[in-house]
Amino acid sequence: MHRWKAGYVNELYLLLYRKKAGIFGAVSILLPILFAVSLQALEPVLGLLAVGGSFPIQMLGFYTALWIPLFILTLTGDQFPHEVASRTLKLAFLRPHTRFHIFTAKVAAQGTAVAVLLALLFAVTLLCAMFTGTPLGLAEGLSAAKAYAAAFASMLALSAVFVFAAQFFKSASGFVVFGIALYAAAKLAPFFVQSFPAFSPVSYTDWHLLWLNDGVPAGRRITASLFLLSSSLLFFAFGYYKFDRKEV
């Protein structure tokens, strides 16, 4: 356990030292602020409510559909194909760690980064709503927090898909291009195959909306939760299987 913790902390430090992670974090903070300021400035012209109680959820929809998947894709490319190409992964295998420890430490570090990104977004959107004169009440705040927690679960399932796909690549740029194409295809597939969303974790990026609607049956939520959990475990298991047999 001590060795795994050391590997996990090391992966967190590697993420912190990567410029891409810092850029994603900074932009994630700035985007809600710029969006709120822009709407506030346009309110006298367009007569729109600049920022309301739904602002954290509106921003969450954008982030889970585009920004966080791109963040996960970039991190995965750096953690797996890039380390294979730069031969730093080979050095990790020489340490007294099993491949299982290395793989799970990387996955856990990535999950932590996604959680931090969601927490930053939640805090910034709440502050934006507060400073624009529409603070969330206790019930609204708890409902938004529940949605963000649900979004974290769906992003973990998406992370599992990308981690599995990354094991087939030795180039970070090649993986990122493939990942973008895969994600776009999975998003477009429901327009052509109606049953596709029932078998695709990518179709659950807006899963947090189920937890905001009290009219959704509990059985549907449980079924979706079990699907996301099983998808995460399945793709992580497949990803580890390929990782364990990887030649570097």
Helices and strands as residue ranges (DSSP letters): H 2-17, H 19-46, H 55-62, I 63-67, H 68-79, H 81-85, H 88-94, H 99-131, H 138-166, H 172-188, G 189-191, G 196-199, G 201-204, G 207-211, H 218-244
